[in-house]
Amino acid sequence: MALSLRAGRRRLHSPAALASTLCYVSPSTDPYTNLAFEDWLVRTTDPQQYVLYLWRNRPTVVIGRNQNPWKECALGLMRARDVWLARRTSGGGAVYHDLGNTNYTVLMPRAAFSRDTCAEMAARALQQLDVPAHVTARHDVAVGDRKVSGSAFRLTSARAFHHGTMLVDADLARLSGCLRSPHADHIDARGVDSVRSPVANLRDYSLAVDHDAFCDAVRRQFVAMFGPARDMPFSADVNDEMRRRIGAWEWLYGQTPDFEHRMERHFPWATISGHIAAHRGHIAAVNLALPPMALGAPPHISKALADIGALLSGARYDRAAVAERLALARTGSAHAAELCDWIEAA
């Protein structure tokens, strides 16, 4: 990829700060490697340095640090389409990544940070490519009324970073399906909900824009704002432990803030309502009940509901883990088996 410099633009910071401006381009498309490298940059680069990091992922849904994957994502559809799940260390909403999506991360001193600075950098880069982009009130980049890049942020005492996702030529049909959970209306979550916006690809506005062209334009704007940048080598081995942690169930699902899943099913023999409370991705409490004064329900149903609740307590909130726990309850009766089918599918 050709990366060119552009001189003569106003620069925002002192020569001392500009001397340590860095640029990294990842050759990896593994989301856990790329997110681990981003975390490594945050923790190991000098807080006074300005760093640009450009990267792409294989098909992946990336959720924010405090989001609920069961509420944000169609996990079953993702498994069927081989779309991975990842969780950022920064906030923000859920986004879909594939090779048609280019991610840009900018690290800077906390004192120099504003939520629009890097979004404006990306918008100016697109304007150089004859795409009439602007920054929205939500600090996203848009063309007309269509969002082409979202934003997420992470702040520490001395450091800040802006993370952006630019839709260059992404599979928008797959994006829409993966980001629509069939359970969203039935989950009460304490985490952050995504804000849905109409989106578009840059290719809708210019056939000349691709990953390399966008990276080149962003780098030129980065240099114009923060000074000449040294191109640095990318290493996938700098943070193996972090890569394993970011890809582990405990981070992907166990990091989820507490939530409650409400369910109801009308069986021919009774109506059952359910509430499942989860803590750190594990089932903390289960309440399955018949309606008050239920008439005609089989006499053994109340015991079956209590048995199922006891079996599920402490299990991972995961279809395979739930199915394993419910295997014992299935043998109780045909009604118990129906209840188990319902809960596993919910």
GIRALIN-V594236 format. One line per field, one symbol per residue. ss: DSSP state (h for helix, s for strand, l for the rest). burial: I if it has 9 or more other ideal C-beta (glycine too) atoms within 8 Angstrom, else O. A space follows every 10 residues. Layout:
ss->???
burial->???
This chain:
ss->llllllllll llllhhhhll ssssslllll hhhhhhhhhh hhhhllllls ssssslllls ssslllllhh hhllhhhhhh lllsssslll llllssslll sssssssssh hhllllhhhh hhhhhhhhll llssslllll sssllsssss ssssslllss ssssssslll lhhhhhhhll lllhhhsssl llllllllsl lhhhllllll hhhhhhhhhh hhhhhhllss sslllllllh hhhhhhllhh hhllllllss ssssssslls sssssssssl lsssssssss llllllllll hhhhhhhhhh hhlllsllhh hhhhhhhhhh lllhhhhhhh hhhhhl
burial->OOIOOOOOOO IOIOOOIIOI IIIIIIOIOI IIIIIIIIII IIOOIOOOII IIIIIIIIII IIIIIOIIII IIIIIOIIOO IOIIIIIIII IIIIIIIIOI IIIIIIIIII OIIOIOIIII IIIIIIIIIO IIIOIIOOII IIIOOIIIII IIIIOOOOII IIIIIIIIOI OIOIIOIIIO IOIIOOIOIO IIIIOOOOII IIIOIIOOIO IOIIIIIIII IIIIIIIOIO OOOIOOOOIO OIIIIIIOII IIIIIIOIII IIIOOOIOOI IIIIIIIIOO IIIOOIOIOI OOOIOOIOOI IIOIIIIIIO IIIOIIIIOO IIIOIIOOII OIOOIIIIII OIIIOO
